[in-house]
């Protein structure tokens, strides 16, 4: 409705000046001018009473009907506004070209798309001037009319459920964010400002609250512990997948660079740290807000009015290095951004599906929710409207999903709520879901002393050798949570200075079932002679000894480990199950160990630091009576012989 109100505003200014000059002493003109004054002082009810009296005195004055339409639009009495516009057009339709545009906007806002389409077309047909903002908008709105008409014929599944009294209150709750494991929900709540001396009156401020998952429900929302909440406003937050970092929006602070800036805080045992401004290059003298952090903490998405964009609000992204260095932000481009406004980005933990709101793409009205997927060529797909009734004639501003991708969370002001704006959840229909993501969580600790360790995590795509995810367990607790896109096969490597590295395999392509979250504590053994590691990502074809290409990722880690300890000597050993003869298994295991040996030598490892041996079926680590046990016995190990 923004364009409509601007058009009405300009019309009212012109009419007001005209009336003032031509009829100061006439009661009808006086009433009109009084109504205009009320309109600009935002006393819309008073303005409506006055202009209604003026129309009773003279019902043939076109300008009075136009002003009444403007007032009723502000009062959201769209039916009355439509009647007033139609009355004005019936009196002087040929000369009121822009009134067709204004009428179309109100019709569109209340979902009368066919009638809106007729009036947009009439406006464009009568508009003989060069291209204007209104003609461009009308052309865009015609596309939205066509979309909305079809969308209402084909509604998507949408059954929102209120999150209940533990989350929602008599205040407004909005902009939820979730940790990847779904155990923590952080929300923005508008509360009464702490005013013990009655200085401010009834003034509200935005603060962060949190709820924890307890079975199928949420615990009572409580303010975040620590120093993150202040006497000012904090909102539009995004929490990292592991719940340790938060990025959010704060406006007009002393350390701010523009009207609104993006800040971050870190969680510790004592709660959340005081917020720090991200400064340049993320924040500028313009408006930056609504951050969304990727699950691997390497990409920050946000909305900004900075220069270099395509419209008013655009979506941008900045990369964050392992050392915390933030790159110059990059615009997401014309595939996502329009000449109007895009905001409310949410990047799903799959790091490839982006949800956002826009009023520049064909939709139901106001701002609609869309999704786009990042392709293998690093370009975004054409945005897809989430459909009706998820999107309505009003404004849908933001949406977040759980890591599985099937459960969405939104804020909405609707009947049956507990306050003004409440938080709701609903099952997102399958076509609009992101790639499914699971996670690994647990604690890394010293296997001997049991002390927690800050260790490095790497997930490597076994097909490409690319590092997909890097993370670090916390220093104080050693805890970690790492998201894993469930559509590839991965090698997991966990390492810490002074310790043997940890190896694990995650094969999601082989397992077509819905992946379940992994909870695993990881003990790291101090480096010492005699310690062994099973290389769980070294692969051979059945009955063969040639290394499969995907083995290189793990073996390269072993190369790096030996380069860090140049005097270390190791034994590489091959092992089999008991299928076949003992002699053939001995030969196979020997050949497999030699294949690993040959690869390590080819990568520059000193030959005298490696020996190899095949043990065949002589050193089982499990029984050979089950397929699972046999798989565990078929393995490649290395053992430290000398430091």
N, C-alpha and C positions, 0 to 999 in steps of 0.2 A: 504493500500500500504506500510505500514511500513516494513513488513517482506521483501517485494520485494526490497525496497531501501537498506535495510541492506545487502541482498544477493548481489545486484549489487555493493554496496560499497566495500564489501570484494573482489569481483571478480576484480574490477578495481584496488584495491591496489596490488593484486597479479600480474595482467597484467602489471601494471606500473613498478613494480620492475623488472619483467622479461625482459621487453622491454629495460629498462635502461641498464641492464647488457649485452644485446646481440646486440644492434644496435645504439650506441650513434651517429655515424657519418652518418647514413642513413637518408635521408630526410623523408622517411615514418615514421621512428621511432621518429624522432624529432617532426614531426607533431603530432604523437600520444601522446608523452609526453607533448607537449604544450596543447593539448586538455584535458589531464588529469589535468594539472594545472588549466585550466579554470574551469573544472568541480568542483574541490575542492574549488575554490574561488567563486563558485556559479555564474560564468559568463556562463550560459548555452547556450545562443545564440552564444557567441564567440566560445565555445567548439564545438557546432554543426557545425559551418562553417569550423573549422579546421579539425575535423574528417571526414567531407564530402569530403574535399580535399584529405585527406589521402586515403580514400576509392576509389576515382577516380584514384589514382596512383596504388593502388593494391586492387582490389575488392574481393580477395580471402582470405584476412586475417580475420580469425574468430574474433579475439580480437577487431578489429576495429568496427565490426558490434555490438558486445556486448556493447562496450562503447557508440556507437551511440544510442543503445536501451535505455541505462541508461539515457543519456542526454535527449532524446525525452520524456522519462517518466517524468522527472523533468519539462519539458516544457508542460506537459499534452497533447502532441501529441501522443495519444495512438495508433492511426492507424499506424503512422510511426514507433513507438516502436515495434509494433507487426510484421511489415515487417522486421525490423532489426533482431529481435529474430528468425524469421523463416528463414532468410537468413543464420544466423550463424548455425542453426540446419541443414540446407541443406548442409552445408560445412563439418560439423563435429558433427553430431547429436549423434553418439554413445557415445562420450566421454563427452558430455555436459549435464549430468544428471540434474543438478540444473537449467539449462536454461529452461527446461520444466516447472519447478516450477515458474521461473520468468515470463515466457510467460503466464502461467495460471493466475498469479496474475494480469497482465495487461489486459488480456481478461476479467477477472472477473470485474475489475474496470470500464470497459466501457460497461458492461452489456451483453457480449457475453458468456452466462452461459454454453451453450452446449459445445462450443469449450474449455472453461476453464475447464470444467469437464473432457474432453478428456485428456488434458495436465496434470491435477492433477493426474489422474489415470496412465498416462505414467510415470510421475515422481515417483510415489509410486512403480510402477512395476519395475523400473530400480534402485531404491535406495536399495542397499543391506546392507547398514550400519545399525547400531543399531538405535533405535528411536532418532530422532533429533527434534529440534524446528520446522523445516520445515515440517517434516512428520506429526507431530501432527496438525500443522496448515492446511496442505493440507487435512487431514481427516475431519477437521472441515469445511473447505471450500467446500468440496463435499456435505455436508449437506446443506450448504448455496446455492449451485448451484441448488439442488433439490427444496429447498424452493422457490428460486427466480423464477425458471421456472414455478412453479405452481401459484405463486403469480401474475405473469404477465398475466396468463390466467384468473385470478379471481380478477380483480382490485376492490378496495374499493372506496367508494365515497370520493372525495377530490376536492373541489373547493375553493382554497385559494383566499381571497380578501385582497388587500393592505389596511392597516389602514388609509392611506391618509396623506396629507401634514401636518396636525396638529400634527401627531405622528412621521412620518418619515421625514427625511431631506436628504441633500446631504452627510451627515456623515453616519456612520454605527449605526444602532439601533438593539439591541438584548436583549435576556433574560428578557422578560416581567414578571411582577407579578401583581396580582389583589387582591383587598379586596373582601371579601365574597359577599358584596352587588353589586359588579361590578361598584362602583362609582369612584374608583381611580385606575389608571394604572400607575405603576412605571416601568421605563425602564432604561437600561444601554445605554448610547450614547458615542461614541468615538469622542471627540472634539479636536480642536487644543489647545495645551497647552498655557496658558497665558504667553506670552513672550514679554513684552513691550520693552526690551533692545536688542532683537534679539540674545540672548545668545545660545538658544537651536536649532534654526532653525525650520524646520517644524516637530515638535514633537507632538504626540497625547497623550491624557490621557482619561481615562474612568470616567464619572460622572453619577450621577443619575438624571433623569428628571421625571416629573409627569404630567399626564393629568387627567382631571376630565370629567366624563360623562355628556354630555349636550344633552338630548334627545336621538337621534340615533347616535350622533357623539361624538368626543372627543374634548376638548378644546386644545389650542396650548400648546405643551410641554414646561414646564419651569423647570429650575433647582430646586431641592428640597431646601426648606428654611431651615435655621439653619446651623449647623457646620458639617454636615455629609460629604459633598463634600470637598475634599482637593486638593492640587496640585499634589497628587499622584493618583493612579488608585483605583477606587472602582467599584465593579461589582458583577455579579452572586448573586443578592439579592433575598430574600423572605420576603414578608410583611405579618404580622399577619392578621387574618381574619377581625379584627376590625380596622386595619390600624394604630395601636398604637406602634407596635414594628417592627423593621427590622433587619434581620440577613443578612450579606453579606460577600464577600471575599475581602481581601486586601493582597497584597504581598510585601515582603521585607520592612516592616515598622520597625521603631526603636524598637517598643515594640513587634515585632513578635517573634514567637517561632520556626518557620520553614520557608520554602520558601513562602508558602501562608497560611494564618490563617483565621479563621472565627471571625467576629466582630458583635457587635449589637449596635443599637441606639434606643432611645425612642423619641416619638413625643409628643410635648406639644404645647401650644398656640403660642410659639415663633418659632416653627419649630422643626427640628431634633437635638437631642443632639450630642455632639462629640462622635465618635465611641469608644467603649471599646472592648478590646481583650477578648474573652471568656476564654482564658488561658486553663490550664489543668482542666478536663481531655479531653476536646474536641480537643484542639490544641496541637500539638507535634512538634518534630523536623522534622517531615515529611510534606507532602503536604495535607492540608485540605481545601475544597472548596465546592461551589455549595450547600449551605444549603437550606432546605425546612422545614418550621415549620408547625406542625399540627394545625388544626383550633381551638383546645382547648388549644393551647400553651403548651402542655405537652410533646411533642416528637419532637426532632430535627433530621432530616435526613440529611446526607451529604456524600460527596465522599472523600476518603482519600487513601494515599499510605502507611499508617502506617503498622507496622508489625502485624502479626496475621491474615492477610487476605488470600484470595484465589488466587489473581492475582496481576496485577499492581495497578489499581484503583479499590477499592471496595466501596460498599455502606454500611454505618453504621448508627446507630441511638443512641441517648442519651435521657433519660427522664429528664424532668425538674419538680421539685417539686413546690408546691404552694409557698414555701419560696425562690424559685429561685436556689435551689441546683441542680446541674447537675450530673447525674450518670455517671459511667464509660461507655463509648460507647460500643455498642454491634454490632457485624457484622451481617448483614442480612442473612448470611448463603449461602450454595452452591446452594440453589434453585434459588437465585437471582444472586449471584456473580460467575464468571467464573475465569479461570486462566489468562484471558486477562483483559479488562477494562470495568467497569461499572461507569457511571457518570450521571450528570444532573437529580437527583431525584426530583420528584414533588409528594407530597402526597396530594391527593384531600381532600377538606373539609369533605368528608364522613369518613376520617381517616382510610379507609380500601383499597383504590385503589391507587396503586403506579405506576407512569409512570417514565421511565428512559431510558437511552441510553446504548447500549452495542455493542462491536465489537466481543464478545466471543460467542454469540448465533447465530443460523442460521438466516441470513438476506440477504438484497439486496446488501450490500457492504458498506465499511466504517463503521460508527456507525449507527445503526438503533434504532428506538423508540419501546419500549415494554411496556406492562402493566401487573401487577400481583395484585391479590386480597388477602387480609388477611382473613383467614377463622376463624370460631368460635373456632377452636383449636389453634389459634394464630400462624399458619404457613402460609407461602406464597404459592399461587398457582403457577403452572408452568407458566413462563412468556409467553405472547402471543405477537408476532410481530404485529404491527399496520397495516402492509400490504402495498402493492403497490397501488397507487403512493405516499402515505404519506411518505414512505421510498423509497429511490432511490439508485442509485449507489454511491452517494456522502455521506456526513456526515450529519445526522440528530441528533442534540445534545440535544435538550430540547423541552419541550412542557408544557404548563399550560392550565387549563380549568376553566371556570366559575363554580360557586357553583352548578348550575343546572346540569352541566355535559355535555351539548350539544354543547358548543361553545369552540373551542380550539384556542390557540394563539401560533404561532411559529415565528422564525426568519429565513429568507432565502435570498439568493442572486440569484435573477432570473430576466429574461427579464421583462421590464415594470416597474421596481422599480424606486424609487426616488433617491436612492443613491447606495452604495455598498450592504450592508445588510439592509433589511427592515423588518418590522413586519407585519405579515399577520394573518388573522383569518379565520376559516372554521368550518362548521358543522361537528362534529365528528359522524361517523356512530354509530347506536344504540348499537351494540354488544360490542363496546369498551368503552361505557360510564360507569362512576361510578354510585354508588347509588345516587339517587337524594337528594339534600340537600337544605333546605330552611334556613331562618334565622329570628331571632327576633332582632329588633333594636329599640332604643328609649332613653329616659332619665329617671333616677330615681331621685326623688326629695321629699323633706319634704312637706307633704300635707298641712301643716299650713303655713310655712314660704316661701315655694316655692324654697328654696335653694337646689342646686344639692347635691346628696349624693353618696358616694362610697359604694356600696352595693354588697353583694355576690350573685351570681347566681348559681343555681344547677338544672340540668335536670336529672331526675331520670327515669330509665326504669321501668315502672309500673309492667311489667311482672316479672322482676328479682329483683327489688329493688336496682339495681346497679346505682351508680352515673356515668352518661355518660359524662357529661360536667360540668365543674366548671369555673366560670369567675368572674370578678369584674368590676363594672362600674368605670369610671375615677373619680379622686378626684376633678378635676377642673370644669368639665362640667356635671358629672354624666351620661355621655353617655355610651352606650354599644352596642355591636353587638355580638350575640351568634349564631353559626351555629347549625342547628338541622337536623340530618339525618332523612329523611322522610320515614322511614319504620317501626316505632314503635309507641307505645303510651307512652307519657311522662307526668310526673308531673314537673311543674316548681315551684321552691321555691326561693324567693328573700328575703334576710334578711340583717338587719343592726342593730348594737347595739343601744338599746334605742327605737326601733320601732317595730310595729307589722309586722310579716312576710306577704308576698304576695303569694297567691296560684293561679295557673292557670293549665289548662289541655290542652294537645295537642294530639289529637287522629287521627294519620295518617293512621292507619290500617283500621279504620272505613271509612274514607274519601279516596276513591280510586282515586279522581281527583288529578291533578297536584297541589301540595301544593304551595300556594302563600306566598311570604315573609310577615312577620308580622311587623308592625310598631306600637309600643305601648309605651306610656309614663306611668311610674309606680309611683304613689304617695304612699309613705309609711306614715302611721299614727303613731305619737308618742304613746308610750304605756301609756294608761290611763284608768281609770275605765269607763266602758260603751262601750268601743270600741269592734267592732265585726269583725270577719273574716269568710267568707264563705269557707269551706273546699271543694275545687272543685275536689279533687281527693279521695273522700270517696264514695264508690260505693256499691249498693245493687242490688240484682235481683229484677225485677218488682214484686211489691206486697209482697216482703219478707223483713226481717230485719237482716238476717245474713250478716256480712261484707264479701265482696269479697276480695280475697287475695291481689289484687293490692291496696287496701285501706291502707295497712300497711305502705307504703312509706310515705304518708302524715301524718298519725297518729304518726309515729316515729318522724317526725319533730316537731309536737305539744308536744310530750313527752320531746324532747330536749329543746324546748322553755320554758316549765314549770320548767324543772330542772335548767335553767338559772335564773329563778325567783321563788325561793322556797316558798315564802310567797304568791304567786299569787293564787287567787281563781277564778274559771271560771264556767260558765254555758254552757253545751253542749245542743243544741236544734235541734230537727228534724222538718222538714217542708215537706208538700206534695202539689200536685196540687189539683184540685177539682174533679178529676175523682173518682167515688165511693161515698159512703155516708160520711157525716161529721164525724160520729162516728168511722167508720172504718179507716178513715184517721188519726183521733186523736190517735187511738191505734197504727197504723203503725208508726207514727212519734215518739211516745213515745218509742216504742220498738227499733227503729233505734237509737235514742239518747242513750238508755241504752246499746246497743251493742258497741257504741263508748266509753261510760263510762267504761264498763267492760274491753275493750281492754287497755285503759289508766291505769286502776288499775293493770292489769296484767303485765304492763311494769314498775311498781314501783312508779307511781304517787300517792301521798298521797290522800287517799279516802276523807278526809275532805276538800280537795281543789277543789273538783269537785261536781257539781250537774248536773242533766239532766232533760229535760222536752220536751214533744212533743206539738207542736202548731198546728199540722194538717194543714188545709188550711187557717188558720186565719190570717197569716202574709205574703201574697204574695208580691214578689218583682217585678212581671210582671203580664201581663194579662194572663188569662187561656183560651183565645180564639184561640191561635196558639200553635203548637207543641213546637216551640222555647220558648214561654212564659211559658208553662207548665214545660219544662225542667229546666228553671231557678228557678221556684218555688219549684221543688223537690231538696232539698238541706239540708246540715248539716252545722251548724254554731257553733262557740263558742264565748262567750262574757266574757270580764273581769268584774268580780263582785267586786273584792277587790285586791288591790296591797299590 
